[in-house]
Amino acid sequence: MLMSSPDAAAILEYGPNGFRVLRPGNHVVCAVTGQPVALEELRYWCVVRQEAYASPEIATRRLMGQA
């Protein structure tokens, strides 16, 4: 049986209306800041870049080319 660490980062496939878990974990890493984002708190990502963001401000900066 495969076991995963409770502190492991998940690998997700981001879609326009949600995400699919490819590798289980309890968080993802913000593509800009590197901070962990709990899956239950994840609200911001880019489908094209397949990146997660910790906040709407960080997502906006990244998508405008400022981060």
Secondary structure by P-SEA (a helix, b strand, c coil): cbbbbccbbbbbbccccccccccccccccccccccccccccccccccccccccccaaaaaaaaaccc
